[in-house]
């Protein structure tokens, strides 16, 4: 059920960008590709972690996502124009991914 909620949030964000005539930044596709690649890499890291390290691995994934996103947005800020739209759209996408990540981390940290 929680995966469907995240999918619904992502769909709502994409539809709102499309139907509200929001000016998408030219690097918008690059941001989506960055988060997709980041998710695949972090998913693999989570699979390689031993079972007893799962709670720590989920928190480490959140920190890795934060730091790599900060480096990515720093590179984009120095190389792109129209910074207001760039930063706002990046923050929206980042928050959607982080909500999903935190929900998944909480399920891993919950006691049985």
N, CA, C and O of each residue as an XYZ file, in Angstrom:
448
protein
N       0.818     -1.197      0.000
C       0.000      0.000      0.000
C       0.862      1.261      0.000
O       0.539      2.240     -0.673
N       1.963      1.231      0.761
C       2.810      2.417      0.855
C       3.486      2.726     -0.472
O       3.736      3.890     -0.788
N       3.780      1.695     -1.246
C       4.394      1.931     -2.552
C       3.417      2.648     -3.480
O       3.825      3.467     -4.304
N       2.141      2.341     -3.347
C       1.135      3.003     -4.177
C       0.976      4.467     -3.787
O       0.712      5.314     -4.640
N       1.135      4.762     -2.510
C       1.051      6.155     -2.065
C       2.191      6.957     -2.673
O       1.980      8.076     -3.143
N       3.375      6.406     -2.670
C       4.522      7.093     -3.261
C       4.333      7.268     -4.757
O       4.623      8.334     -5.301
N       3.852      6.236     -5.421
C       3.591      6.337     -6.850
C       2.544      7.407     -7.129
O       2.659      8.149     -8.105
N       1.530      7.491     -6.283
C       0.504      8.522     -6.449
C       1.089      9.916     -6.264
O       0.738     10.831     -7.008
N       1.976     10.094     -5.284
C       2.614     11.399     -5.077
C       3.459     11.806     -6.282
O       3.425     12.960     -6.709
N       4.202     10.871     -6.816
C       5.025     11.172     -7.991
C       4.138     11.508     -9.184
O       4.430     12.441     -9.931
N       3.062     10.757     -9.367
C       2.144     11.016    -10.472
C       1.486     12.378    -10.334
O       1.359     13.108    -11.317
N       1.067     12.728     -9.125
C       0.451     14.034     -8.891
C       1.436     15.155     -9.194
O       1.065     16.158     -9.805
N       2.672     14.997     -8.777
C       3.687     16.025     -9.055
C       3.917     16.174    -10.555
O       3.995     17.293    -11.061
N       4.025     15.063    -11.263
C       4.250     15.136    -12.706
C       3.054     15.732    -13.430
O       3.220     16.533    -14.350
N       1.848     15.347    -13.023
C       0.654     15.903    -13.654
C       0.494     17.385    -13.354
O       0.067     18.154    -14.215
N       0.833     17.785    -12.143
C       0.727     19.209    -11.817
C       1.716     20.022    -12.643
O       1.400     21.136    -13.060
N       2.908     19.482    -12.884
C       3.855     20.177    -13.755
C       3.308     20.274    -15.175
O       3.491     21.291    -15.843
N       2.636     19.222    -15.638
C       2.156     19.193    -17.014
C       0.923     20.062    -17.227
O       0.865     20.831    -18.186
N      -0.064     19.946    -16.338
C      -1.346     20.606    -16.565
C      -1.431     22.026    -16.033
O      -2.302     22.782    -16.462
N      -0.581     22.405    -15.138
C      -0.622     23.761    -14.603
C       0.277     24.707    -15.391
O       0.524     25.837    -14.969
N       0.758     24.243    -16.526
C       1.627     25.037    -17.401
C       2.829     25.598    -16.659
O       3.237     26.738    -16.882
N       3.379     24.797    -15.788
C       4.587     25.190    -15.082
C       5.752     25.074    -16.057
O       5.889     24.081    -16.772
N       6.570     26.088    -16.070
C       7.730     26.070    -16.958
C       8.768     25.112    -16.383
O       9.393     25.390    -15.358
N       8.937     23.995    -17.054
C       9.924     23.021    -16.604
C      11.312     23.473    -17.033
O      11.509     23.975    -18.140
N      12.244     23.287    -16.154
C      13.628     23.644    -16.455
C      14.171     22.670    -17.493
O      13.814     21.492    -17.477
N      15.027     23.143    -18.395
C      15.590     22.225    -19.405
C      16.352     21.041    -18.796
O      16.484     20.003    -19.444
N      16.843     21.176    -17.591
C      17.575     20.086    -16.936
C      16.660     19.157    -16.148
O      17.143     18.323    -15.382
N      15.361     19.286    -16.321
C      14.410     18.492    -15.552
C      14.605     16.999    -15.818
O      14.585     16.194    -14.887
N      14.792     16.633    -17.075
C      15.017     15.219    -17.404
C      16.321     14.710    -16.797
O      16.410     13.553    -16.387
N      17.318     15.566    -16.740
C      18.592     15.196    -16.119
C      18.409     14.928    -14.625
O      19.015     14.008    -14.074
N      17.573     15.736    -13.978
C      17.311     15.528    -12.547
C      16.597     14.199    -12.313
O      16.944     13.461    -11.391
N      15.607     13.895    -13.138
C      14.887     12.621    -13.007
C      15.843     11.452    -13.240
O      15.804     10.461    -12.512
N      16.698     11.569    -14.252
C      17.671     10.504    -14.522
C      18.641     10.345    -13.353
O      18.997      9.223    -12.992
N      19.067     11.454    -12.762
C      19.968     11.395    -11.607
C      19.320     10.622    -10.461
O      19.947      9.740     -9.874
N      18.069     10.950    -10.140
C      17.407     10.266     -9.036
C      17.130      8.799     -9.360
O      17.179      7.952     -8.468
N      16.844      8.491    -10.615
C      16.624      7.091    -10.986
C      17.913      6.280    -10.836
O      17.895      5.177    -10.289
N      19.025      6.826    -11.321
C      20.316      6.133    -11.192
C      20.712      6.013     -9.727
O      21.212      4.976     -9.291
N      20.487      7.076     -8.978
C      20.798      7.066     -7.547
C      19.981      5.993     -6.824
O      20.500      5.298     -5.951
N      18.717      5.860     -7.185
C      17.858      4.859     -6.561
C      18.329      3.448     -6.886
O      18.344      2.583     -6.010
N      18.713      3.210     -8.130
C      19.197      1.881     -8.521
C      20.468      1.529     -7.752
O      20.607      0.411     -7.255
N      21.390      2.477     -7.657
C      22.647      2.224     -6.940
C      22.382      1.955     -5.461
O      22.940      1.017     -4.891
N      21.539      2.767     -4.841
C      21.260      2.578     -3.414
C      20.465      1.303     -3.154
O      20.607      0.690     -2.095
N      19.633      0.899     -4.105
C      18.917     -0.367     -3.974
C      19.902     -1.534     -3.981
O      19.755     -2.484     -3.212
N      20.898     -1.455     -4.847
C      21.920     -2.505     -4.889
C      22.748     -2.531     -3.609
O      23.086     -3.604     -3.108
N      23.072     -1.363     -3.083
C      23.811     -1.303     -1.812
C      22.988     -1.960     -0.708
O      23.527     -2.682      0.131
N      21.700     -1.708     -0.713
C      20.823     -2.301      0.296
C      20.758     -3.822      0.149
O      20.665     -4.534      1.148
N      20.805     -4.317     -1.067
C      20.788     -5.764     -1.280
C      22.089     -6.417     -0.829
O      22.074     -7.550     -0.347
N      23.202     -5.728     -0.977
C      24.496     -6.297     -0.608
C      24.743     -6.269      0.894
O      25.587     -7.015      1.391
N      24.030     -5.432      1.617
C      24.253     -5.311      3.062
C      23.764     -6.578      3.769
O      22.714     -7.115      3.417
N      24.511     -7.052      4.753
C      24.046     -8.207      5.531
C      22.736     -7.890      6.255
O      22.417     -6.730      6.515
N      21.995     -8.933      6.569
C      20.669     -8.749      7.155
C      20.716     -8.003      8.485
O      19.821     -7.208      8.774
N      21.731     -8.240      9.291
C      21.805     -7.568     10.599
C      22.155     -6.081     10.468
O      22.039     -5.336     11.441
N      22.577     -5.649      9.293
C      22.921     -4.237      9.077
C      21.804     -3.456      8.398
O      21.994     -2.282      8.081
N      20.661     -4.060      8.167
C      19.580     -3.402      7.424
C      19.144     -2.073      8.038
O      18.992     -1.104      7.294
N      18.934     -1.970      9.356
C      18.533     -0.653      9.900
C      19.584      0.428      9.664
O      19.248      1.554      9.298
N      20.846      0.090      9.871
C      21.905      1.069      9.648
C      22.038      1.392      8.158
O      22.296      2.538      7.788
N      21.866      0.396      7.318
C      21.992      0.613      5.873
C      20.916      1.561      5.364
O      21.180      2.373      4.477
N      19.714      1.471      5.907
C      18.658      2.375      5.453
C      18.951      3.816      5.854
O      18.637      4.737      5.101
N      19.540      4.025      7.012
C      19.915      5.384      7.413
C      21.111      5.894      6.609
O      21.175      7.077      6.274
N      22.047      5.018      6.303
C      23.195      5.407      5.481
C      22.727      5.789      4.077
O      23.270      6.717      3.477
N      21.732      5.087      3.551
C      21.199      5.425      2.233
C      20.614      6.830      2.218
O      20.773      7.553      1.234
N      19.945      7.223      3.285
C      19.383      8.574      3.366
C      20.497      9.615      3.345
O      20.381     10.638      2.671
N      21.568      9.359      4.076
C      22.686     10.307      4.120
C      23.403     10.365      2.769
O      23.780     11.445      2.315
N      23.593      9.218      2.131
C      24.237      9.198      0.812
C      23.387      9.956     -0.199
O      23.917     10.705     -1.020
N      22.071      9.767     -0.144
C      21.182     10.484     -1.059
C      21.280     11.988     -0.830
O      21.308     12.758     -1.790
N      21.332     12.416      0.425
C      21.436     13.840      0.742
C      22.736     14.430      0.207
O      22.722     15.462     -0.464
N      23.856     13.778      0.501
C      25.153     14.320      0.090
C      25.327     14.319     -1.430
O      25.819     15.293     -2.000
N      24.931     13.243     -2.075
C      25.073     13.209     -3.535
C      24.128     14.203     -4.205
O      24.465     14.765     -5.246
N      22.958     14.424     -3.627
C      22.035     15.417     -4.174
C      22.576     16.826     -4.012
O      22.399     17.668     -4.891
N      23.235     17.084     -2.894
C      23.831     18.403     -2.693
C      24.939     18.661     -3.713
O      25.046     19.766     -4.245
N      25.750     17.664     -3.984
C      26.811     17.819     -4.985
C      26.195     18.021     -6.369
O      26.657     18.865     -7.137
N      25.165     17.256     -6.685
C      24.516     17.357     -7.993
C      23.895     18.737     -8.196
O      24.080     19.342     -9.253
N      23.167     19.244     -7.209
C      22.532     20.553     -7.365
C      23.581     21.653     -7.418
O      23.382     22.659     -8.098
N      24.690     21.481     -6.716
C      25.774     22.462     -6.781
C      26.348     22.535     -8.195
O      26.607     23.624     -8.706
N      26.544     21.388     -8.821
C      27.040     21.361    -10.200
C      26.027     22.010    -11.137
O      26.405     22.779    -12.021
N      24.745     21.708    -10.952
C      23.724     22.299    -11.813
C      23.624     23.810    -11.632
O      23.442     24.539    -12.607
N      23.739     24.277    -10.411
C      23.641     25.716    -10.153
C      24.760     26.465    -10.863
O      24.543     27.565    -11.371
N      25.939     25.889    -10.903
C      27.064     26.559    -11.553
C      27.043     26.439    -13.075
O      27.724     27.205    -13.758
N      26.278     25.495    -13.619
C      26.309     25.285    -15.069
C      25.016     25.654    -15.782
O      24.998     25.700    -17.012
N      23.936     25.918    -15.058
C      22.642     26.163    -15.690
C      22.164     27.590    -15.454
O      22.680     28.308    -14.598
N      21.158     27.978    -16.245
C      20.496     29.262    -16.058
C      19.129     29.020    -15.430
O      18.734     27.876    -15.203
N      18.411     30.104    -15.152
C      17.069     30.052    -14.560
C      17.100     29.237    -13.263
O      16.446     28.200    -13.144
N      17.859     29.724    -12.321
C      18.122     28.981    -11.086
C      16.890     28.802    -10.220
O      16.774     27.790     -9.528
N      15.960     29.759    -10.237
C      14.777     29.655     -9.382
C      13.980     28.396     -9.721
O      13.676     27.600     -8.832
N      13.638     28.210    -10.999
C      12.892     27.013    -11.396
C      13.698     25.744    -11.154
O      13.149     24.720    -10.747
N      14.985     25.814    -11.402
C      15.845     24.650    -11.200
C      15.814     24.185     -9.748
O      15.604     23.003     -9.475
N      16.021     25.102     -8.832
C      16.096     24.737     -7.414
C      14.736     24.290     -6.891
O      14.660     23.305     -6.157
N      13.664     24.985     -7.249
C      12.326     24.604     -6.780
C      11.959     23.212     -7.283
O      11.476     22.386     -6.508
N      12.176     22.944     -8.550
C      11.836     21.631     -9.095
C      12.720     20.533     -8.515
O      12.250     19.417     -8.291
N      13.975     20.830     -8.274
C      14.861     19.845     -7.657
C      14.398     19.520     -6.238
O      14.384     18.355     -5.840
N      14.024     20.539     -5.479
C      13.566     20.315     -4.102
C      12.289     19.488     -4.087
O      12.133     18.615     -3.233
N      11.373     19.744     -5.014
C      10.131     18.967     -5.074
C      10.435     17.496     -5.350
O       9.909     16.612     -4.674
N      11.276     17.239     -6.332
C      11.622     15.851     -6.660
C      12.368     15.196     -5.500
O      12.110     14.040     -5.165
N      13.284     15.931     -4.893
C      14.055     15.398     -3.766
C      13.132     15.042     -2.598
O      13.291     13.987     -1.984
N      12.178     15.909     -2.290
C      11.265     15.636     -1.174
C      10.394     14.418     -1.440
O      10.112     13.646     -0.522
N       9.967     14.238     -2.675
C       9.170     13.050     -3.002
C       9.992     11.784     -2.776
O       9.500     10.820     -2.191
N      11.227     11.785     -3.232
C      12.095     10.629     -3.010
C      12.385     10.427     -1.521
O      12.422      9.291     -1.048
N      12.589     11.506     -0.789
C      12.906     11.379      0.635
C      11.713     10.873      1.444
O      11.888     10.101      2.386
N      10.503     11.302      1.084
C       9.322     10.783      1.779
C       9.262      9.270      1.615
O       9.027      8.543      2.581
N       9.474      8.803      0.397
C       9.474      7.368      0.156
C      10.583      6.681      0.937
O      10.363      5.626      1.531
N      11.767      7.268      0.940
C      12.924      6.676      1.629
C      12.690      6.595      3.138
O      13.011      5.584      3.762
N      12.139      7.644      3.717
C      11.900      7.662      5.161
C      10.809      6.678      5.543
O      10.913      6.011      6.573
N       9.764      6.576      4.731
C       8.705      5.598      5.014
C       9.276      4.188      4.981
O       8.956      3.366      5.840
N      10.114      3.907      4.001
C      10.738      2.588      3.920
C      11.702      2.355      5.079
O      11.775      1.243      5.601
N      12.440      3.378      5.489
C      13.370      3.231      6.613
C      12.611      2.970      7.905
O      13.045      2.166      8.730
N      11.496      3.634      8.086
C      10.715      3.418      9.307
C      10.160      2.005      9.381
O      10.076      1.428     10.465
N       9.782      1.445      8.244
C       9.302      0.064      8.277
C      10.436     -0.899      8.615
O      10.206     -1.925      9.254
N      11.665     -0.576      8.190
C      12.812     -1.433      8.521
C      13.237     -1.281      9.976
O      13.770     -2.223     10.563
N      13.009     -0.119     10.562
C      13.443      0.126     11.935
C      12.409     -0.310     12.973
O      12.720     -0.404     14.161
N      11.198     -0.572     12.533
C      10.134     -0.953     13.446
C      10.412     -2.326     14.049
O      10.912     -3.226     13.374
N      10.082     -2.471     15.319
C      10.272     -3.776     15.970
C       9.203     -4.750     15.517
O       8.087     -4.350     15.187
N       9.542     -6.013     15.503
C       8.577     -7.050     15.103
C       7.694     -7.440     16.243
O       6.825     -8.298     16.087
